[in-house]
Amino acid sequence: MRWDPRLAGMLQLMGAALRPPPGKGRVALALGMGIVTHLAFAGGVLAMMIAMFNGMSATFGRIPQPWAWGVNALLILQFPLAHSLLLTRRGGRWLTRLIPGPHGGTLATTTYALIAALQLLALFTLWTPSGIVWWRAEGMVFWLIVTTYGLAWLMLTKASFDAGVEVQSGALGWMSLLARIKPRFPDMPTQGLFRVIRQPIYVAFALTLWTVPVWTPDQLFLAISYTAYCLLAPRLKERRFAARYGERFARYKNAVPYALPRLHRRGEDHNAQ
């Protein structure tokens, strides 16, 4: 397990971070960004889990109608727009400038994760509920749906691990700065759930949207909007992968389906160099 490439990079990074070279300012900045980012990340994910579990009916927004739906729509849009924009070359340059001084580039992945976490926190706490509840699961149906909801979150966690936990969690930037090394991104993900479909993170995220025990107009609005995003946004990601990995990604793309697993697996070795 130690030499699993999904773990090896993270373990090597952690080992380097545990022996940081001298530099009080650099160390303080790295640790500060790490603490803030991981706390925001935990808060954003927890807010998302609780809000969707209740069908977006137990959030804290209090915008009067009819303006509430417009504000809610903006809350939905702000996440995918900024999430995608910051992955462009121009967005990458903005990320490096958000942290003053010479360390903005090293911290870019951590800054990106922090922004994404704050966006999730805003969406799932500032949403204004409609006050309408269409359906609430009860009895055995409730427990069946709750189990499915939990499994969707486990799939999302597993897919994030398979994609590179140091990047997905925001640890890559601040740990690299702490160790005073250049951030090293994990290789193109092809293991775990990425052997079955090319976009398991987006599929798992979409599943969390539809496996909730409470249904409201709010949850339906959210589910439809973000399911469309989960189906369309990875096309931009795959363009970046095609440019970065070339023929290797082309072979992987030909061997592994986009979002729905095949009943019969192909025999191509998409890990071949």
C-alpha positions as CSV (number, residue, x, y, z in Angstrom):
1,M,0.0,0.0,0.0
2,R,2.9,2.4,0.8
3,W,4.0,2.3,-2.9
4,D,0.5,2.9,-4.3
5,P,1.1,6.0,-6.4
6,R,-2.1,7.5,-4.9
7,L,-0.4,7.4,-1.5
8,A,3.3,7.7,-2.4
9,G,3.2,11.3,-3.4
10,M,1.2,12.4,-0.4
11,L,3.5,10.4,2.0
12,Q,6.6,11.9,0.5
13,L,5.1,15.4,0.7
14,M,4.2,14.8,4.4
15,G,7.6,13.5,5.1
16,A,9.2,16.6,3.6
17,A,6.8,18.9,5.5
18,L,7.6,17.3,8.8
19,R,11.2,18.5,8.3
20,P,10.8,22.1,7.2
21,P,13.9,24.1,6.5
22,P,14.4,27.3,8.6
23,G,12.3,30.3,7.8
24,K,9.8,31.6,10.4
25,G,7.8,33.7,8.0
26,R,7.4,31.0,5.4
27,V,6.5,28.4,8.0
28,A,3.9,30.6,9.6
29,L,2.3,31.4,6.3
30,A,2.2,27.8,5.2
31,L,0.7,26.6,8.5
32,G,-1.7,29.4,8.6
33,M,-3.0,28.7,5.1
34,G,-3.2,25.0,5.8
35,I,-5.3,25.5,9.0
36,V,-7.6,28.1,7.4
37,T,-8.1,26.0,4.3
38,H,-8.8,22.7,6.0
39,L,-11.2,24.3,8.5
40,A,-13.0,26.0,5.6
41,F,-13.0,22.8,3.6
42,A,-14.5,20.8,6.5
43,G,-17.1,23.6,7.2
44,G,-18.1,23.7,3.5
45,V,-18.5,20.0,3.2
46,L,-20.4,19.7,6.5
47,A,-22.7,22.5,5.5
48,M,-23.4,20.9,2.1
49,M,-24.1,17.5,3.7
50,I,-26.6,18.9,6.2
51,A,-28.3,21.4,3.9
52,M,-29.0,18.8,1.2
53,F,-30.0,16.2,3.7
54,N,-32.8,18.6,4.7
55,G,-33.6,19.5,1.1
56,M,-32.1,23.0,1.4
57,S,-34.9,23.8,3.9
58,A,-32.8,24.4,6.9
59,T,-30.3,27.1,5.7
60,F,-29.8,30.6,7.1
61,G,-30.7,32.9,4.1
62,R,-33.6,35.3,4.7
63,I,-34.0,37.2,1.5
64,P,-37.6,38.2,0.9
65,Q,-39.5,36.7,-2.0
66,P,-39.5,37.1,-5.0
67,W,-35.9,38.3,-4.7
68,A,-34.8,35.1,-2.9
69,W,-34.9,33.0,-6.0
70,G,-32.6,35.4,-7.9
71,V,-30.1,35.4,-5.0
72,N,-30.3,31.7,-4.8
73,A,-29.6,31.4,-8.5
74,L,-26.5,33.6,-8.1
75,L,-25.4,31.4,-5.2
76,I,-25.6,28.4,-7.6
77,L,-23.8,30.1,-10.4
78,Q,-20.9,31.5,-8.4
79,F,-19.4,28.1,-7.7
80,P,-19.1,26.6,-11.2
81,L,-18.2,30.0,-12.8
82,A,-15.3,30.7,-10.4
83,H,-14.3,27.1,-10.1
84,S,-13.8,26.8,-13.9
85,L,-12.4,30.3,-14.4
86,L,-9.7,29.8,-11.8
87,L,-8.5,26.7,-13.7
88,T,-7.7,28.7,-16.8
89,R,-4.3,30.2,-17.4
90,R,-5.5,33.7,-16.6
91,G,-7.2,32.3,-13.4
92,G,-4.0,30.6,-12.4
93,R,-2.2,34.0,-12.7
94,W,-4.9,35.6,-10.5
95,L,-4.4,32.8,-7.9
96,T,-0.7,33.5,-7.6
97,R,-1.3,37.2,-7.0
98,L,-3.9,36.7,-4.2
99,I,-1.1,35.9,-1.8
100,P,1.3,38.9,-1.6
101,G,5.0,38.1,-1.8
102,P,7.0,35.4,-3.4
103,H,5.0,32.4,-2.3
104,G,1.7,33.0,-4.2
105,G,2.6,30.5,-6.9
106,T,3.5,27.7,-4.5
107,L,0.3,28.3,-2.6
108,A,-1.9,28.4,-5.7
109,T,-3.5,25.0,-5.2
110,T,-4.2,25.7,-1.5
111,T,-5.7,29.1,-2.4
112,Y,-7.9,27.5,-5.0
113,A,-9.1,24.9,-2.4
114,L,-9.8,27.7,0.1
115,I,-11.8,29.7,-2.4
116,A,-13.8,26.6,-3.4
117,A,-14.5,25.8,0.3
118,L,-15.7,29.4,1.0
119,Q,-18.0,29.2,-2.0
120,L,-19.6,26.0,-0.8
121,L,-19.9,27.4,2.7
122,A,-21.7,30.5,1.2
123,L,-24.0,28.4,-1.0
124,F,-25.1,26.0,1.7
125,T,-25.5,28.5,4.5
126,L,-26.8,31.7,2.8
127,W,-29.5,29.9,0.7
128,T,-33.0,31.3,1.4
129,P,-35.4,28.3,1.8
130,S,-38.8,28.5,-0.1
131,G,-40.6,27.0,2.9
132,I,-42.2,24.4,0.7
133,V,-41.6,20.7,1.4
134,W,-43.0,18.3,-1.2
135,W,-41.9,15.0,0.3
136,R,-40.1,13.7,3.4
137,A,-39.0,10.1,3.6
138,E,-40.2,8.0,6.5
139,G,-39.7,4.5,8.0
140,M,-37.7,2.0,6.0
141,V,-37.7,4.3,2.9
142,F,-35.9,7.0,5.0
143,W,-33.2,4.5,6.1
144,L,-32.7,3.2,2.5
145,I,-32.3,6.7,1.2
146,V,-30.0,7.7,4.0
147,T,-27.8,4.7,3.3
148,T,-27.7,5.6,-0.4
149,Y,-26.8,9.2,0.5
150,G,-24.0,7.9,2.6
151,L,-22.7,5.6,-0.1
152,A,-22.7,8.5,-2.6
153,W,-20.5,10.5,-0.2
154,L,-18.2,7.6,0.3
155,M,-17.9,7.3,-3.5
156,L,-17.1,11.0,-3.7
157,T,-14.4,10.6,-1.0
158,K,-12.9,7.6,-2.8
159,A,-12.9,9.4,-6.1
160,S,-11.2,12.4,-4.6
161,F,-8.5,10.0,-3.1
162,D,-8.0,8.3,-6.5
163,A,-7.6,11.7,-8.1
164,G,-4.8,12.8,-5.7
165,V,-5.7,13.6,-2.1
166,E,-3.0,16.3,-1.8
167,V,-4.5,18.4,-4.6
168,Q,-8.2,17.7,-3.8
169,S,-7.7,18.7,-0.1
170,G,-5.6,21.7,-0.8
171,A,-2.6,20.2,1.1
172,L,-0.2,20.3,-1.9
173,G,0.5,24.1,-1.8
174,W,1.0,24.7,1.9
175,M,2.9,21.5,2.5
176,S,5.2,22.3,-0.4
177,L,5.8,25.8,0.9
178,L,6.5,24.4,4.4
179,A,9.0,22.0,2.9
180,R,10.4,24.7,0.6
181,I,10.0,22.5,-2.5
182,K,8.2,22.9,-5.8
183,P,4.6,21.5,-5.8
184,R,4.6,18.2,-7.6
185,F,1.2,17.3,-9.1
186,P,0.0,13.7,-9.1
187,D,0.0,11.8,-12.4
188,M,-3.0,11.5,-14.6
189,P,-5.5,9.5,-12.5
190,T,-6.3,6.1,-13.9
191,Q,-6.6,3.9,-10.8
192,G,-9.5,3.1,-8.5
193,L,-12.8,4.5,-9.7
194,F,-11.0,6.1,-12.7
195,R,-10.6,2.6,-14.1
196,V,-14.4,2.4,-14.4
197,I,-15.3,5.9,-15.6
198,R,-13.3,9.0,-16.4
199,Q,-15.2,11.4,-14.2
200,P,-16.1,9.6,-10.9
201,I,-15.8,12.8,-8.8
202,Y,-18.5,14.6,-10.9
203,V,-20.7,11.5,-11.0
204,A,-20.4,11.0,-7.2
205,F,-21.2,14.7,-6.7
206,A,-24.3,14.3,-8.9
207,L,-25.4,11.3,-6.9
208,T,-25.3,13.2,-3.7
209,L,-27.8,15.7,-5.2
210,W,-30.4,13.1,-5.9
211,T,-30.2,10.7,-2.9
212,V,-31.6,13.0,-0.2
213,P,-34.5,12.1,2.1
214,V,-36.3,15.5,1.8
215,W,-37.5,17.0,-1.5
216,T,-38.3,20.7,-2.0
217,P,-38.4,23.1,-4.9
218,D,-35.0,24.3,-3.6
219,Q,-33.4,20.9,-3.8
220,L,-34.8,20.2,-7.3
221,F,-33.4,23.5,-8.5
222,L,-30.0,22.7,-7.0
223,A,-30.0,19.2,-8.3
224,I,-30.9,20.0,-11.9
225,S,-28.4,22.9,-12.1
226,Y,-25.4,21.0,-10.7
227,T,-26.2,17.8,-12.5
228,A,-25.9,19.8,-15.7
229,Y,-22.7,21.2,-14.5
230,C,-21.4,17.8,-13.6
231,L,-22.1,16.5,-17.1
232,L,-20.7,19.5,-19.0
233,A,-17.9,20.9,-17.0
234,P,-15.6,17.9,-17.3
235,R,-15.4,18.5,-21.0
236,L,-13.1,21.5,-20.2
237,K,-11.1,19.4,-17.9
238,E,-10.6,16.8,-20.6
239,R,-9.3,19.4,-23.0
240,R,-6.6,20.3,-20.5
241,F,-5.7,16.6,-20.0
242,A,-5.6,16.1,-23.8
243,A,-3.1,19.0,-24.1
244,R,-1.0,17.8,-21.2
245,Y,-0.9,14.1,-21.7
246,G,-1.5,13.8,-25.4
247,E,-1.7,10.2,-26.8
248,R,-1.7,8.7,-23.3
249,F,-5.0,10.5,-22.5
250,A,-6.4,9.6,-25.9
251,R,-5.8,5.9,-25.2
252,Y,-7.4,6.2,-21.8
253,K,-10.3,8.1,-23.2
254,N,-10.9,5.4,-25.8
255,A,-10.7,2.6,-23.1
256,V,-12.8,4.2,-20.3
257,P,-16.3,5.6,-20.6
258,Y,-17.1,9.2,-19.6
259,A,-19.8,8.8,-16.8
260,L,-21.6,5.4,-17.2
261,P,-19.6,2.2,-16.7
262,R,-19.5,-0.4,-19.5
263,L,-21.0,-3.8,-18.8
264,H,-18.0,-5.4,-20.7
265,R,-14.5,-4.0,-20.0
266,R,-12.1,-3.4,-22.9
267,G,-8.7,-4.9,-22.8
268,E,-6.6,-1.9,-23.6
269,D,-3.8,-0.9,-21.2
270,H,-4.5,2.8,-20.7
271,N,-1.7,3.1,-18.2
272,A,0.9,2.4,-20.9
273,Q,3.4,5.2,-21.5
